[in-house]
Amino acid sequence: METFKILAEDGKARVGKLKTRHGTIETPFFMPVATRAVGKFIGPQDYNLLKIKASISNSFILYLKPGLKVIENAKGIHKFMNCKNVMFTDCGGFQVSKESFLKEQSKKGIFFQNPMDGSTHFITPKKSMDIQQKIAADVAMSFDDMAPYGSTKARFELALDRTHRWAEESLEFHTDKKQLLFGISQGGFYKDLRKKSAKFINSLPFDGNAIGGVAIGEPLDQMYLAIKAALPELSKNKPRYVMGVGSPRDIVELVSLGIDCFDSIFPTKNARHNTLFTSEGPINIDKAIYQFDLNPIDKKCSCYTCKNHTRSYVRHLAKYKEAEGMRLKTIHNIAFMMKLMEDLKRSIKKGELKQFKKEFYKKYKKKK
């Protein structure tokens, strides 16, 4: 079965079609993060209203709570959440970088500590595949080892070796033929390791390839070094996924380099901290200039927030840190990301991506 087909190209950028058991999704796309099967201050009903194309949850977190029996009882994550979009699950390897989760590592897997009750859980590629298949998302991720930013080259090499071994084991133990499985390349911020890992992961029969271990606190130039080193080694005929990147400017740049899929807490975290994305550039809604402003956040936006509330009201809620304010701001920023992806696809189909980038960069300037 052909799972991915390229429909249009403009330079290195492309529009494609990814087929999953819960429908076909057009690439490139951005996934809001629903770590615990819900976002922060936003839920499945909002996802459905926003017509979100895809979202991602963390399989290890869901394994801890509510537990696999609860999700299996609902016949999978879609029915459990009552969410219609395509669902990805991450393997949980990212939690290696968090002290509250990591207890010990070995060649066979990772000993995680449950921060809620202190219990220890040994996760192997086989266990990770079992978890993700029982959650029944549309796309699962291979089990990997992600060394934190600031690690030595020796630590990144160790993570790469484990990631490669675990990738092969993930394929061996992934038996749900209706669920897609993506491989994850690692390598830290070293060109040679990035090229080596991407080449190895690309050689395996995954349905898609991901670049992991970026957007974890490194300077922007190092992030691009890692991605640009890996990208030439990844097949054009499979979807390419950069994990963790969600800055509007970075997404525009990476789409132009040939990336198809993104996920990040960046838009929702920014919303909670009062930075809202608009067609004229980002604004800080808590500023005094918006106290009496009766315009919507963005006149060109048709999201629930912009259709129903003013900048003045949203600022008022933001000042008091009201939960409804958090929700309204989050809805807007996610809506912006959805529209951005549609605009990118449209510009690629028309062969106008270069002009789109030029105009977009005027409003979303490069960070110094």
C-alpha positions as CSV (number, residue, x, y, z in Angstrom):
1,M,0.0,0.0,0.0
2,E,1.4,3.4,-1.0
3,T,1.2,5.5,2.2
4,F,2.9,8.8,0.9
5,K,2.6,10.5,-2.5
6,I,4.0,13.8,-3.6
7,L,1.4,16.0,-5.3
8,A,3.3,19.3,-6.0
9,E,6.9,20.7,-5.6
10,D,8.4,24.2,-5.5
11,G,12.1,24.0,-5.1
12,K,12.8,21.5,-2.3
13,A,9.4,22.2,-0.7
14,R,6.6,19.8,-1.5
15,V,2.9,19.1,-0.9
16,G,2.1,15.4,-0.3
17,K,-0.6,13.0,0.8
18,L,-0.1,10.7,3.8
19,K,-2.6,7.9,4.0
20,T,-3.5,6.6,7.5
21,R,-6.3,4.4,8.8
22,H,-8.2,7.5,10.0
23,G,-8.0,9.2,6.7
24,T,-5.6,10.9,4.4
25,I,-3.8,14.1,5.5
26,E,-2.1,16.6,3.2
27,T,1.4,17.6,4.0
28,P,3.1,19.7,5.3
29,F,1.1,19.8,8.5
30,F,1.6,21.0,12.1
31,M,0.5,18.9,15.2
32,P,-0.6,20.5,18.4
33,V,0.7,18.6,21.4
34,A,-1.9,16.6,23.4
35,T,0.6,14.9,25.8
36,R,-2.1,13.5,28.1
37,A,-4.7,13.1,25.4
38,V,-5.6,16.8,26.0
39,G,-3.8,20.1,25.4
40,K,-3.3,22.7,28.1
41,F,-6.5,24.8,28.3
42,I,-7.7,23.2,25.1
43,G,-9.4,19.9,24.4
44,P,-10.8,17.6,21.7
45,Q,-13.9,19.7,21.1
46,D,-11.7,22.6,20.3
47,Y,-9.5,20.4,18.1
48,N,-12.6,19.3,16.1
49,L,-13.9,22.9,15.8
50,L,-10.5,24.1,14.6
51,K,-10.4,21.3,12.1
52,I,-7.0,20.3,13.3
53,K,-5.5,17.8,10.8
54,A,-3.3,15.9,13.3
55,S,-2.1,15.9,16.9
56,I,0.4,14.0,19.0
57,S,0.2,12.4,22.4
58,N,2.9,10.8,24.6
59,S,2.5,7.1,24.8
60,F,4.6,6.7,27.9
61,I,2.6,9.3,29.8
62,L,-0.7,7.7,28.8
63,Y,0.7,4.3,29.8
64,L,1.3,5.7,33.3
65,K,-2.1,7.4,33.5
66,P,-4.9,6.6,32.7
67,G,-3.3,3.3,31.8
68,L,-3.6,1.0,28.7
69,K,-6.7,-0.9,30.0
70,V,-8.7,2.4,30.1
71,I,-7.7,3.3,26.5
72,E,-8.2,-0.3,25.3
73,N,-11.7,-0.3,26.9
74,A,-12.6,2.7,24.8
75,K,-11.2,0.9,21.7
76,G,-8.3,3.3,21.1
77,I,-7.2,6.9,21.6
78,H,-9.6,8.3,19.0
79,K,-12.8,7.1,20.8
80,F,-11.3,7.7,24.2
81,M,-10.7,11.4,23.3
82,N,-13.7,11.7,20.9
83,C,-11.2,13.3,18.4
84,K,-11.5,12.9,14.7
85,N,-8.1,14.0,13.5
86,V,-5.1,11.8,12.7
87,M,-3.2,10.8,15.8
88,F,0.5,10.3,16.4
89,T,2.1,8.9,19.6
90,D,5.6,9.7,20.6
91,C,7.6,6.8,22.1
92,G,8.6,8.6,25.3
93,G,12.3,8.7,24.6
94,F,12.2,12.5,25.1
95,Q,11.6,11.9,28.8
96,V,15.2,10.8,29.0
97,S,16.1,14.5,29.1
98,K,14.0,15.1,32.2
99,E,15.4,14.3,35.6
100,S,12.0,13.6,37.1
101,F,11.5,10.7,34.7
102,L,15.0,9.1,34.1
103,K,16.3,6.6,36.6
104,E,18.8,4.4,34.7
105,Q,19.6,3.4,31.1
106,S,20.9,0.1,29.7
107,K,21.6,-1.4,26.3
108,K,18.1,-3.1,26.4
109,G,16.0,-0.1,27.4
110,I,15.4,2.7,29.9
111,F,14.3,2.6,33.5
112,F,11.8,5.4,34.0
113,Q,10.5,6.7,37.3
114,N,6.8,7.6,37.5
115,P,6.9,11.1,39.0
116,M,3.4,10.6,40.3
117,D,4.0,7.6,42.6
118,G,7.8,6.9,42.4
119,S,7.3,3.5,40.8
120,T,9.9,2.2,38.3
121,H,9.0,1.1,34.7
122,F,11.5,-0.6,32.3
123,I,10.7,0.4,28.8
124,T,12.2,-1.5,25.9
125,P,11.5,-1.3,22.2
126,K,9.2,-4.3,22.5
127,K,7.3,-2.7,25.4
128,S,7.1,0.7,23.6
129,M,5.6,-1.0,20.5
130,D,3.1,-2.9,22.7
131,I,2.1,0.4,24.4
132,Q,1.7,2.3,21.1
133,Q,-0.2,-0.5,19.4
134,K,-2.7,-0.7,22.3
135,I,-3.2,3.0,22.3
136,A,-4.0,2.6,18.6
137,A,-2.8,5.9,17.2
138,D,-2.5,6.2,13.4
139,V,1.3,6.7,13.5
140,A,3.7,5.3,16.2
141,M,7.3,6.4,16.6
142,S,10.3,4.0,17.0
143,F,11.8,3.8,20.5
144,D,14.9,6.1,20.7
145,D,17.5,7.5,23.1
146,M,17.6,11.3,23.1
147,A,20.7,12.7,24.8
148,P,20.0,16.1,26.4
149,Y,21.5,19.3,25.0
150,G,25.0,19.9,26.4
151,S,25.9,16.2,26.4
152,T,29.4,15.2,25.3
153,K,30.0,13.7,21.9
154,A,30.6,10.3,23.5
155,R,27.1,10.5,25.0
156,F,25.5,11.5,21.7
157,E,27.4,8.5,20.1
158,L,26.0,6.2,22.7
159,A,22.5,7.5,22.1
160,L,22.9,7.0,18.4
161,D,24.0,3.4,18.8
162,R,21.1,2.6,21.1
163,T,18.6,4.5,18.8
164,H,19.8,2.4,15.8
165,R,19.6,-0.9,17.7
166,W,16.2,0.0,19.1
167,A,14.9,1.1,15.7
168,E,15.5,-2.4,14.3
169,E,13.9,-3.9,17.4
170,S,10.9,-1.5,17.0
171,L,10.3,-2.8,13.5
172,E,10.6,-6.4,14.7
173,F,8.0,-5.9,17.4
174,H,5.6,-3.6,15.5
175,T,2.9,-6.0,14.1
176,D,-0.1,-3.7,13.6
177,K,0.0,-3.3,9.8
178,K,-2.7,-0.7,9.8
179,Q,-0.6,1.6,12.1
180,L,2.3,3.5,10.4
181,L,5.7,3.5,12.1
182,F,8.2,6.3,11.8
183,G,11.9,6.0,12.6
184,I,13.8,8.6,14.5
185,S,17.3,9.7,13.8
186,Q,19.6,11.3,16.4
187,G,23.2,12.5,16.5
188,G,23.2,15.6,18.6
189,F,24.8,18.6,17.0
190,Y,27.6,16.9,15.1
191,K,27.4,16.7,11.3
192,D,29.0,13.3,11.1
193,L,26.7,11.8,13.6
194,R,23.6,13.3,12.1
195,K,24.5,12.1,8.6
196,K,25.3,8.6,9.9
197,S,22.1,8.3,11.9
198,A,19.8,9.7,9.2
199,K,21.4,7.4,6.6
200,F,20.9,4.3,8.9
201,I,17.3,5.1,9.8
202,N,16.5,5.8,6.2
203,S,17.8,2.4,5.2
204,L,15.2,0.7,7.4
205,P,11.6,0.0,6.1
206,F,9.9,2.7,8.2
207,D,6.8,4.5,6.8
208,G,8.4,7.9,7.5
209,N,11.6,9.4,8.9
210,A,11.9,11.8,11.8
211,I,14.8,14.1,13.0
212,G,14.7,14.0,16.7
213,G,16.8,15.7,19.4
214,V,16.4,19.3,18.2
215,A,14.6,22.3,19.7
216,I,15.8,21.1,23.1
217,G,17.5,24.3,24.2
218,E,20.3,24.6,21.6
219,P,21.1,27.9,19.7
220,L,19.2,28.2,16.4
221,D,22.3,27.8,14.3
222,Q,23.0,24.4,15.9
223,M,19.5,23.3,15.3
224,Y,19.8,24.1,11.6
225,L,23.2,22.4,11.5
226,A,21.7,19.2,12.8
227,I,18.7,19.3,10.5
228,K,20.6,20.3,7.3
229,A,23.2,17.5,8.0
230,A,20.5,14.9,8.3
231,L,18.1,16.0,5.5
232,P,20.0,14.9,2.4
233,E,20.2,11.4,3.8
234,L,16.4,11.1,4.1
235,S,14.4,9.7,1.1
236,K,12.2,12.1,-0.8
237,N,9.7,9.3,-1.1
238,K,8.8,9.2,2.6
239,P,7.4,11.9,4.8
240,R,10.1,13.8,6.8
241,Y,9.3,14.9,10.3
242,V,11.2,17.4,12.4
243,M,10.2,16.8,16.0
244,G,9.7,19.7,18.5
245,V,9.9,22.7,16.1
246,G,7.0,25.1,16.2
247,S,8.2,28.6,15.6
248,P,6.3,30.1,12.6
249,R,9.4,31.4,11.0
250,D,11.3,28.1,11.5
251,I,8.4,26.1,10.1
252,V,8.3,28.3,6.9
253,E,12.1,27.8,6.5
254,L,12.0,24.1,7.1
255,V,9.0,23.6,4.8
256,S,11.1,25.3,2.1
257,L,13.9,22.8,2.8
258,G,11.5,19.8,2.3
259,I,10.2,19.0,5.7
260,D,6.6,17.7,5.8
261,C,5.6,17.3,9.5
262,F,6.0,19.3,12.7
263,D,4.9,19.2,16.4
264,S,5.6,21.6,19.2
265,I,4.3,23.2,22.4
266,F,5.7,26.5,21.0
267,P,2.4,28.1,19.8
268,T,0.5,27.1,22.9
269,K,3.2,28.0,25.4
270,N,3.6,31.4,23.7
271,A,-0.2,31.9,24.0
272,R,-0.1,31.2,27.7
273,H,2.6,33.8,28.0
274,N,0.6,36.4,26.1
275,T,2.4,36.3,22.7
276,L,-0.1,35.9,20.0
277,F,0.6,35.3,16.3
278,T,-1.1,37.5,13.7
279,S,-1.0,38.1,10.0
280,E,1.0,41.3,10.8
281,G,3.5,39.6,13.1
282,P,3.4,38.6,16.8
283,I,1.8,40.9,19.5
284,N,2.0,40.9,23.3
285,I,-1.6,41.1,24.3
286,D,-0.9,42.2,27.9
287,K,0.5,45.5,26.7
288,A,-1.4,48.7,27.8
289,I,-2.0,49.7,24.1
290,Y,-4.7,47.0,23.9
291,Q,-6.7,48.1,27.0
292,F,-9.3,49.9,25.0
293,D,-8.8,48.1,21.6
294,L,-12.1,46.7,20.4
295,N,-10.6,45.0,17.3
296,P,-10.2,41.2,17.2
297,I,-6.7,39.8,17.8
298,D,-6.3,39.5,14.0
299,K,-8.9,40.9,11.5
300,K,-7.9,38.2,9.0
301,C,-8.5,35.4,11.4
302,S,-11.8,33.5,11.6
303,C,-11.1,31.5,14.8
304,Y,-13.6,31.5,17.6
305,T,-11.6,34.0,19.6
306,C,-11.4,36.5,16.8
307,K,-15.0,36.1,15.8
308,N,-16.3,36.6,19.4
309,H,-13.9,38.7,21.5
310,T,-11.8,41.8,21.4
311,R,-8.2,42.5,22.2
312,S,-9.5,44.5,25.1
313,Y,-11.3,41.6,26.6
314,V,-8.6,39.0,26.0
315,R,-6.1,41.4,27.6
316,H,-8.4,41.7,30.6
317,L,-8.5,37.9,31.0
318,A,-4.7,37.7,30.5
319,K,-4.0,40.2,33.2
320,Y,-6.0,38.1,35.7
321,K,-4.6,34.9,34.3
322,E,-8.1,33.6,33.9
323,A,-8.4,30.0,32.5
324,E,-10.8,31.2,29.8
325,G,-8.2,33.7,28.7
326,M,-5.7,30.9,28.4
327,R,-8.1,28.9,26.3
328,L,-9.0,31.8,24.0
329,K,-5.3,32.7,23.4
330,T,-4.5,29.1,22.8
331,I,-7.3,28.6,20.3
332,H,-6.1,31.7,18.4
333,N,-2.5,30.6,18.1
334,I,-3.4,27.1,17.0
335,A,-5.8,28.5,14.4
336,F,-2.9,30.7,13.2
337,M,-0.7,27.6,12.8
338,M,-3.4,25.8,10.9
339,K,-3.8,28.7,8.5
340,L,-0.1,29.1,8.1
341,M,0.1,25.5,6.9
342,E,-2.7,26.0,4.4
343,D,-1.0,29.2,3.1
344,L,2.3,27.3,2.7
345,K,0.6,24.5,0.8
346,R,-1.2,26.9,-1.5
347,S,2.0,28.8,-2.2
348,I,3.8,25.6,-3.1
349,K,1.1,24.5,-5.4
350,K,1.2,27.8,-7.2
351,G,5.0,27.9,-7.3
352,E,5.0,31.1,-5.2
353,L,6.8,29.9,-2.0
354,K,9.8,32.2,-2.5
355,Q,7.5,35.3,-2.6
356,F,5.5,34.0,0.4
357,K,8.7,33.5,2.4
358,K,9.8,37.0,1.6
359,E,6.6,38.6,2.7
360,F,6.3,36.4,5.8
361,Y,9.9,37.2,7.0
362,K,9.1,40.9,6.9
363,K,6.6,40.3,9.7
364,Y,8.4,37.4,11.5
365,K,12.0,38.6,11.7
366,K,14.9,36.3,12.5
367,K,16.0,36.1,16.1
368,K,19.4,37.7,16.8
